[in-house]
């Protein structure tokens, strides 16, 4: 069911409106990542002295350049963690438009969905962004002690968050909140598995820029399949 939903989402990649949303999401995601990088590097330059004097060693210079180089390496590693909340938050802003395109092509007989006001979409996206950032910051502390299981724990943790959030937002377009929650609880394991399959590629540079949009389309198909199954 999950793979069928994913391949149906992938088949719509040629849709011009679908691609338009994809490029808008990519542009905003890259812009925010670049801004975070530049801000972090500038902060390192501000807090790092040009040189220090060490006992028995003397003066050590060019510390700002060393700190900048170390900061770039650190940010490259941190991008694997940052990409999950950043991409997911921006995709949340476009979720309604993506779901509309999927439903118009594959489920034309559906009744009109509940419109998602921009203020509501922005509030949900920011709230989810904060939650995922907090969880991933905690993961940065815990995962180094997890050994070989660290990637699996990272994917499972973010898969749970992504699955719950995306499925619920897609479901709320057609169901009341209580109905959406009941459907989620009934199929929690399937939704978690789908979220984990979405979270794993988010750790891969470049591929992680495309996955969130495909993920929304996949969860739209998954919601319709689980709703029909009910």
C-alpha positions as CSV (number, residue, x, y, z in Angstrom):
1,X,0.0,0.0,0.0
2,X,2.8,2.4,0.9
3,X,4.9,1.7,-2.2
4,X,1.8,1.9,-4.4
5,X,1.0,5.3,-2.9
6,X,4.6,6.5,-3.5
7,X,4.8,5.4,-7.1
8,X,1.4,7.0,-7.8
9,X,2.9,10.2,-6.4
10,X,6.0,9.8,-8.4
11,X,4.0,9.4,-11.6
12,X,2.6,13.0,-11.2
13,X,6.1,14.6,-11.2
14,X,5.6,15.7,-14.8
15,X,2.5,17.7,-13.9
16,X,3.4,21.4,-14.5
17,X,1.4,22.7,-11.5
18,X,3.0,19.9,-9.3
19,X,6.5,21.0,-10.5
20,X,5.7,24.6,-9.8
21,X,5.0,23.8,-6.2
22,X,8.1,21.7,-6.1
23,X,10.4,24.5,-7.3
24,X,8.8,27.0,-5.0
25,X,9.4,24.7,-2.0
26,X,13.0,24.0,-3.2
27,X,13.8,27.7,-3.6
28,X,12.5,28.6,-0.1
29,X,14.2,25.7,1.5
30,X,17.6,26.5,-0.1
31,X,17.2,30.2,0.8
32,X,16.6,29.4,4.4
33,X,19.5,26.9,4.6
34,X,21.9,29.5,3.0
35,X,20.7,32.1,5.5
36,X,21.2,29.8,8.4
37,X,24.7,29.0,7.1
38,X,25.7,32.6,6.7
39,X,24.3,33.6,10.0
40,X,26.1,30.8,11.8
41,X,29.4,31.6,10.1
42,X,29.0,35.3,10.9
43,X,28.3,34.5,14.6
44,X,31.5,32.4,14.7
45,X,33.5,35.3,13.4
46,X,32.0,37.6,16.0
47,X,32.7,35.3,19.0
48,X,36.1,34.0,17.9
49,X,39.1,36.3,18.7
50,X,41.7,36.9,16.0
51,X,44.5,35.4,18.2
52,X,45.1,34.1,21.7
53,X,48.2,33.6,23.8
54,X,48.8,30.1,25.2
55,X,51.1,29.2,28.0
56,X,54.5,27.7,26.8
57,X,53.3,28.2,23.3
58,X,52.9,31.9,22.6
59,X,50.5,33.6,20.3
60,X,48.2,31.6,18.1
61,X,46.7,33.6,15.2
62,X,44.1,33.1,12.4
63,X,41.6,31.6,14.8
64,X,38.7,33.2,12.9
65,X,39.7,31.3,9.8
66,X,40.1,28.1,11.7
67,X,36.7,28.6,13.3
68,X,35.1,29.3,10.0
69,X,36.5,26.1,8.5
70,X,35.4,24.1,11.4
71,X,32.0,25.7,11.3
72,X,31.5,24.8,7.6
73,X,32.3,21.1,8.4
74,X,29.9,21.2,11.4
75,X,27.2,22.8,9.3
76,X,27.6,20.1,6.6
77,X,27.0,17.5,9.3
78,X,24.2,19.4,10.9
79,X,22.4,19.9,7.5
80,X,21.3,16.2,7.7
81,X,19.4,17.2,10.8
82,X,18.4,20.7,9.7
83,X,17.0,19.4,6.4
84,X,14.1,17.5,8.1
85,X,12.5,20.5,9.9
86,X,13.3,23.1,7.2
87,X,12.0,21.1,4.2
88,X,9.0,19.8,6.1
89,X,8.0,23.2,7.4
90,X,8.1,24.8,3.9
91,X,6.3,21.8,2.4
92,X,3.6,22.3,5.1
93,X,2.9,25.7,3.6
94,X,2.3,24.1,0.2
95,X,0.5,21.0,1.4
96,X,-3.0,22.1,0.4
97,X,-1.9,22.9,-3.1
98,X,-0.1,19.6,-3.5
99,X,-3.0,17.6,-2.2
100,X,-5.4,19.5,-4.5
101,X,-3.4,18.6,-7.6
102,X,-3.2,14.9,-6.5
103,X,-6.9,14.7,-5.8
104,X,-7.9,16.6,-9.0
105,X,-6.0,14.0,-11.1
106,X,-6.6,10.8,-9.2
107,X,-9.8,11.4,-7.2
108,X,-12.0,13.8,-9.3
109,X,-15.2,12.5,-7.7
110,X,-14.3,13.7,-4.2
111,X,-16.3,16.5,-2.7
112,X,-14.5,19.8,-2.3
113,X,-11.9,19.7,0.5
114,X,-12.0,22.1,3.4
115,X,-9.8,25.1,2.4
116,X,-6.7,25.7,4.5
117,X,-6.4,29.4,5.3
118,X,-2.8,30.8,4.9
119,X,-2.8,31.9,8.6
120,X,-3.7,28.3,9.7
121,X,-1.1,26.8,7.3
122,X,1.6,29.2,8.6
123,X,0.7,28.4,12.2
124,X,0.8,24.7,11.7
125,X,4.1,24.9,9.7
126,X,5.8,27.0,12.4
127,X,4.5,24.7,15.2
128,X,5.7,21.6,13.4
129,X,9.0,23.3,12.6
130,X,9.6,24.1,16.3
131,X,8.7,20.5,17.4
132,X,11.0,18.8,14.9
133,X,13.9,21.2,15.7
134,X,13.5,20.5,19.4
135,X,13.4,16.7,18.8
136,X,16.4,16.8,16.5
137,X,18.4,18.9,18.9
138,X,17.7,16.3,21.5
139,X,18.8,13.6,18.9
140,X,22.1,15.4,18.4
141,X,22.8,14.7,22.1
142,X,21.5,11.2,22.3
143,X,22.3,9.6,18.9
144,X,26.2,9.7,19.3
145,X,25.8,7.2,22.1
146,X,23.5,4.9,20.1
147,X,26.2,3.3,18.0
148,X,25.3,1.6,14.7
149,X,21.6,2.0,15.6
150,X,21.8,5.8,15.4
151,X,20.6,6.2,11.8
152,X,17.7,3.8,12.4
153,X,16.7,5.7,15.5
154,X,16.9,9.0,13.7
155,X,14.7,7.8,10.8
156,X,12.2,6.1,13.1
157,X,11.9,9.2,15.3
158,X,11.4,11.6,12.4
159,X,9.3,9.1,10.6
160,X,6.9,9.1,13.5
161,X,6.7,12.9,13.5
162,X,6.4,13.3,9.8
163,X,3.9,10.5,9.4
164,X,1.6,11.8,12.1
165,X,1.8,15.5,11.0
166,X,1.4,15.0,7.3
167,X,-1.3,12.3,7.5
168,X,-3.3,14.4,10.0
169,X,-3.0,17.6,7.9
170,X,-4.1,15.7,4.7
171,X,-7.0,14.0,6.6
172,X,-8.2,17.3,8.1
173,X,-9.0,18.5,4.6
174,X,-11.9,16.0,4.4
175,X,-12.6,14.9,8.0
176,X,-13.4,16.4,11.3
177,X,-10.6,16.4,13.9
178,X,-12.0,13.5,15.9
179,X,-12.5,11.4,12.7
180,X,-8.9,12.2,11.5
181,X,-7.4,11.2,14.9
182,X,-9.5,8.0,15.0
183,X,-8.3,7.0,11.5
184,X,-4.7,7.8,12.5
185,X,-4.9,5.7,15.6
186,X,-6.4,2.8,13.7
187,X,-3.5,2.8,11.1
188,X,-0.7,4.2,13.3
189,X,1.8,1.5,12.3
190,X,1.3,1.9,8.6
191,X,1.5,5.7,8.9
192,X,4.7,5.4,11.0
193,X,6.3,3.1,8.4
194,X,5.4,5.5,5.6
195,X,6.8,8.4,7.6
196,X,10.0,6.5,8.2
197,X,10.4,5.7,4.5
198,X,10.1,9.4,3.9
199,X,12.5,10.4,6.7
200,X,15.4,8.1,5.5
201,X,16.0,10.0,2.1
202,X,15.9,13.3,4.0
203,X,19.4,12.5,5.2
204,X,20.8,12.4,1.6
205,X,21.9,15.8,0.2
206,X,19.9,17.0,-2.9
207,X,17.5,14.1,-2.7
208,X,16.2,15.5,0.5
209,X,15.0,18.6,-1.4
210,X,12.5,16.6,-3.4
211,X,11.2,14.1,-0.9
212,X,8.9,16.4,1.2
213,X,6.7,17.3,-1.8
214,X,6.6,13.7,-2.9
215,X,5.9,12.8,0.7
216,X,2.8,15.0,0.8
217,X,1.5,13.4,-2.4
218,X,2.2,10.0,-1.1
219,X,0.3,10.6,2.1
220,X,-2.6,12.0,0.1
221,X,-2.9,8.7,-1.7
222,X,-2.3,6.8,1.5
223,X,-5.1,8.7,3.3
224,X,-7.6,7.9,0.5
225,X,-6.6,4.2,0.5
226,X,-7.0,3.9,4.3
227,X,-10.2,5.8,4.2
228,X,-11.6,3.5,1.6
229,X,-10.4,0.5,3.6
230,X,-12.4,1.8,6.6
